[in-house]
Amino acid sequence: MPQLNPIPWFSILLMTWLIFLTIIPMKVMKHTFENKPSTDSAEKPKTKPLNWLW
């Protein structure tokens, strides 16, 4: 039965995990955001208390 022969499938498995563990994380870590959030310009909105007419 050819599916029990591990030679071609094991090499495909190893190459796939090699790509997943080396190349893809480097590409993801190089990604930068264009607009970095800053806390300097953030103002808290002033809230009014609710007046319930009971």
Secondary structure, 3 states (H helix, E strand, C coil): CHHHCHHHHHHHHHHHHHHHHHHHHHHHHCCCCCCCCCCCCCCCCCCCCCCCCC
